[in-house]
Amino acid sequence: MRRALGWMLALTLLTGGAAACGSSSGDKASGTTVADGSDNGNGEVASSNKAVQEYCTAVDDYVDKVKAAKGDASKASALVADGQELSKKAAALGTAGLDADDLKAVQACTKKTTDALTG
């Protein structure tokens, strides 16, 4: 059951991540001083796009919850709503005016989630 739930969440996140990779026009959201495409020191690609930063922060929180829920069915089932919310955030990135470096950052963040769910 837990493994099936993990695969369903991974599929949901991958679908949302793929939707976020679509191109869109519009201005890029303002962000912090981190340069696009730079390595943040953790082997991850950083983004100055505020929407991408918020998504990656939400991913980190979700991954922490997934790790805490391993082996606990009640905690794992509570992650469904969190996974759906994260998927909505990923889908919303499709209208955030992402450039190639932002897409790399989104992909790196999404990979952390799928690794946590399937690992």
C-alpha positions, 0 to 999 in steps of 0.5 A: 500500500505504501509503495503504491501510494508513493508511486501515485504521488511520484506520478502526480509530481512528475506530471505537474513538473512536466506541465511546469516545463512548458514555455510561457510568456511574461515577466520573470518574478523578482527574486533574491541575489542568487544568480540564475543557473549558479550552483548553490553549493549543494550541487543544486541549480539555484534560481532567482525566480521567486516562484521557483524558490517557493516551489523548491522550499515546499519540495524540501519541506515535503521531502522532510515529511516523506522521510519522517513518514517512512514506515508509518502508514498513518503519516504516509496517508497524510502526505496525499494532501501535501503531495497534491498541493505540491503538484499544484505549485509545480503546475503553477510554475507553467505561468511563472515565466521560467527560463532554461536555468529556472527549468533546471532548478525545477527539475532538480527540486522535483527529482528530490521529491521523486527520489524520496518517494521511490527510494 
